[in-house]
Amino acid sequence: MNRVNDRSRDIGPFVPAGDDDMVICRCEEITKGEIRKAVHEGMYTITELRRYLRCGMGLCQGQTCSRLVKGIVAKELKVSPAQLEPAAARAPMRPTEMRILGHEEGVCR
């Protein structure tokens, strides 16, 4: 079994740290403490964290926070960040108004 995803191993209790209130994911306003606590609650993969906390699912799609999140998870699991499975990458998206999508010659005024 992969050591990273072995949920039977003890990673120790969650111990609050002084910098737990630092915002890591600015788009979704997720703090370092929320990420650390989620790991201790059993979210060992980046995909699980995305689904649980939504970190990396905001407007930037993880372009600014993914490396930080990965580093925090790796530290809590006491493994190298390279051992963590990467989450699916998506291109950053922007909201688009329907009038722009429907613009065709002579239709939009």
C-alpha positions in Angstrom: 0.0 0.0 0.0 1.1 3.5 -0.8 2.6 5.1 2.4 1.0 8.5 1.6 -2.6 7.1 1.5 -2.2 4.6 4.3 -4.9 5.9 6.6 -4.1 3.3 9.3 -0.9 5.0 10.2 -0.8 7.5 13.0 0.1 11.1 11.9 -0.5 12.4 15.4 -3.1 14.8 16.8 -3.9 18.1 15.3 -1.9 20.7 17.3 -2.8 24.4 16.5 0.1 26.5 15.3 0.6 30.3 15.5 0.3 30.8 11.8 -2.9 28.7 11.3 -4.9 31.9 10.5 -2.7 32.6 7.4 -4.9 32.6 4.3 -3.4 30.1 1.8 -6.2 30.0 -0.9 -7.2 33.6 -1.5 -10.0 32.8 -3.9 -11.9 30.6 -1.4 -10.4 32.2 1.8 -9.0 28.9 3.1 -6.5 29.1 6.0 -3.4 27.0 6.7 -5.1 25.8 9.9 -8.2 24.6 8.0 -6.0 22.6 5.6 -3.9 21.1 8.5 -7.1 20.2 10.4 -8.6 18.6 7.3 -5.5 16.4 6.9 -5.8 15.2 10.5 -9.5 14.5 9.8 -8.5 12.1 7.0 -8.1 14.2 3.8 -4.8 12.9 2.6 -5.0 13.8 -1.1 -5.2 17.1 -2.9 -8.3 15.9 -4.6 -10.0 15.2 -1.3 -9.0 18.6 0.0 -10.4 20.3 -3.1 -13.7 18.6 -2.6 -13.9 19.1 1.1 -12.5 22.7 1.5 -12.6 23.9 -2.2 -9.0 25.1 -2.0 -7.8 25.4 -5.5 -11.3 25.6 -7.0 -11.7 29.4 -7.1 -11.2 31.8 -9.9 -7.5 31.0 -10.3 -8.1 27.2 -10.3 -5.1 26.7 -7.9 -2.6 28.7 -9.9 -1.6 30.7 -6.8 -2.1 28.2 -3.9 -1.6 24.7 -5.2 2.1 24.5 -4.3 1.4 25.9 -0.8 -1.4 23.4 -0.2 0.7 20.5 -1.4 3.6 21.6 0.9 1.3 21.9 3.9 -0.3 18.4 3.3 3.1 16.8 2.8 4.5 18.4 6.0 1.5 17.1 8.0 1.8 13.6 6.5 5.6 13.7 7.0 6.3 12.9 3.4 7.9 14.7 0.4 5.6 16.9 -1.7 6.7 14.8 -4.7 5.0 11.8 -3.2 1.6 13.4 -3.3 -0.6 12.7 -6.3 -1.3 16.0 -8.1 -4.8 17.2 -8.6 -6.3 17.6 -12.1 -5.2 20.9 -13.5 -7.7 23.2 -15.2 -7.2 26.4 -17.1 -8.3 29.5 -15.2 -11.8 30.5 -16.2 -13.6 33.9 -16.1 -17.3 34.6 -16.1 -18.6 35.6 -19.5 -21.8 37.5 -20.1 -24.4 35.7 -22.3 -24.6 38.7 -24.6 -20.9 38.2 -25.6 -21.4 34.5 -26.3 -24.5 35.2 -28.4 -22.9 38.0 -30.4 -23.2 37.2 -34.1 -23.3 39.6 -37.0 -26.5 41.5 -37.0 -28.0 39.8 -33.9 -26.5 41.8 -31.0 -27.1 45.6 -30.8 
